[in-house]
Amino acid sequence: QVQVVESGGGLVQAGGSLRLSCAASGLTFSNRATGWFRQAPGKERECVVAMSWNGGAIYYAESEKGRFTFSRDNAKNMMYLQMNSLKPEDTAVYYCAVRRDISSRGYYVRTSSYNYWGQGTQVTVSS
């Protein structure tokens, strides 16, 4: 059974940093496309960053470029989202997502492209 679990959310002041972590059991990240999404109240879930299965292609949403960094530790089967210079508009529930397909080409920014999701972790940025 596949399980995906995020952690690391919390309350931080504007300008601060947080690092989100994502762990999985029942599958490995190293040969699958993965991503981080977020959903603010009243808004649709949106892609923050997405990575191809081999890490060769990475997408960052325009507002996150230069502030967020996506990484994976294949040996530990972990994913991370380092978030710096946080803004109140970054407040949302953050989710990690994994595709079922192995070695599928490219990165994916649509929620429908992912098969496995964590339960989400709340990030709140105060002004």
C-alpha positions as CSV (number, residue, x, y, z in Angstrom):
1,Q,0.0,0.0,0.0
2,V,1.3,3.4,-1.0
3,Q,1.5,6.1,1.6
4,V,2.8,9.7,1.1
5,V,3.3,11.9,4.1
6,E,4.3,15.6,4.2
7,S,5.7,17.4,7.2
8,G,7.4,20.7,8.1
9,G,4.6,23.2,7.8
10,G,4.0,25.8,10.4
11,L,3.6,29.5,11.2
12,V,6.3,31.9,10.0
13,Q,6.6,35.6,9.6
14,A,7.0,37.2,6.2
15,G,10.5,36.9,5.0
16,G,11.1,33.7,6.9
17,S,11.9,30.2,5.7
18,L,10.5,26.7,6.0
19,R,11.5,23.4,4.7
20,L,8.8,20.9,3.9
21,S,9.6,17.2,3.7
22,C,7.8,14.4,2.0
23,A,8.3,10.7,2.7
24,A,6.8,7.7,0.9
25,S,6.3,4.1,1.5
26,G,5.3,1.5,-1.0
27,L,7.0,3.3,-3.9
28,T,10.2,5.1,-4.7
29,F,10.6,8.7,-5.9
30,S,13.8,8.1,-7.8
31,N,12.1,6.8,-11.0
32,R,8.9,8.8,-10.9
33,A,7.8,12.3,-11.7
34,T,7.0,14.3,-8.6
35,G,5.7,17.6,-7.6
36,W,4.6,20.0,-4.8
37,F,1.2,21.7,-5.0
38,R,-0.6,24.1,-2.7
39,Q,-4.2,25.1,-2.1
40,A,-5.3,28.3,-0.4
41,P,-8.8,28.7,1.0
42,G,-11.3,29.2,-1.8
43,K,-8.8,28.6,-4.5
44,E,-7.9,25.7,-6.8
45,R,-4.9,23.5,-6.1
46,E,-1.9,24.8,-8.0
47,C,1.5,23.5,-8.9
48,V,4.4,25.1,-7.1
49,V,7.2,23.0,-8.5
50,A,7.4,19.8,-10.6
51,M,10.3,17.5,-11.4
52,S,10.8,14.8,-14.0
53,W,11.6,11.3,-12.9
54,N,15.4,11.8,-13.3
55,G,15.5,15.4,-12.1
56,G,16.6,16.5,-15.5
57,A,13.6,18.9,-16.0
58,I,12.2,21.1,-13.2
59,Y,9.3,23.5,-13.4
60,Y,8.8,26.4,-10.9
61,A,5.8,28.6,-10.9
62,E,6.8,32.1,-11.8
63,S,6.1,33.6,-8.4
64,E,8.3,30.9,-6.7
65,K,11.3,31.2,-8.9
66,G,14.4,32.2,-6.9
67,R,12.6,31.6,-3.6
68,F,11.7,27.9,-3.5
69,T,14.0,25.0,-4.2
70,F,12.8,21.4,-4.8
71,S,15.2,18.6,-4.1
72,R,15.1,14.8,-3.6
73,D,17.2,12.4,-1.7
74,N,16.8,9.2,-3.5
75,A,18.8,7.2,-0.9
76,K,16.4,8.2,1.8
77,N,13.3,8.2,-0.6
78,M,12.6,11.8,0.5
79,M,11.5,15.0,-1.2
80,Y,12.0,18.5,0.1
81,L,10.7,22.0,-0.6
82,Q,12.9,24.7,0.7
83,M,10.9,27.9,0.9
84,N,12.7,31.2,1.5
85,S,11.5,34.8,1.6
86,L,8.0,33.7,2.4
87,K,5.1,36.0,1.7
88,P,1.6,36.1,3.2
89,E,0.3,35.0,-0.2
90,D,2.2,31.7,0.2
91,T,-0.2,30.7,2.9
92,A,-1.8,27.4,1.9
93,V,-1.9,23.7,2.5
94,Y,1.0,22.2,0.7
95,Y,0.9,18.7,-0.9
96,C,3.5,16.5,-2.4
97,A,2.4,14.4,-5.4
98,V,3.8,11.3,-7.2
99,R,2.9,9.7,-10.5
100,R,2.3,6.0,-10.6
101,D,4.2,5.6,-14.0
102,I,7.8,4.8,-13.9
103,S,10.2,7.0,-15.9
104,S,7.4,8.9,-17.6
105,R,8.9,11.7,-19.7
106,G,9.0,15.3,-18.5
107,Y,7.4,17.1,-15.6
108,Y,3.7,17.5,-14.9
109,V,1.9,20.5,-13.5
110,R,-1.7,19.3,-13.6
111,T,-3.3,17.7,-10.5
112,S,-4.8,15.0,-12.7
113,S,-1.4,13.8,-13.7
114,Y,-0.6,12.5,-10.3
115,N,-1.8,9.4,-8.6
116,Y,-0.6,9.6,-5.1
117,W,-1.0,12.5,-2.7
118,G,-0.1,13.2,0.9
119,Q,-2.6,14.6,3.4
120,G,-1.1,18.1,3.2
121,T,0.8,20.3,5.6
122,Q,-0.4,23.8,6.5
123,V,1.9,26.8,5.9
124,T,0.9,30.1,7.3
125,V,2.8,33.3,6.7
126,S,2.0,36.3,8.8
127,S,2.6,39.8,7.7
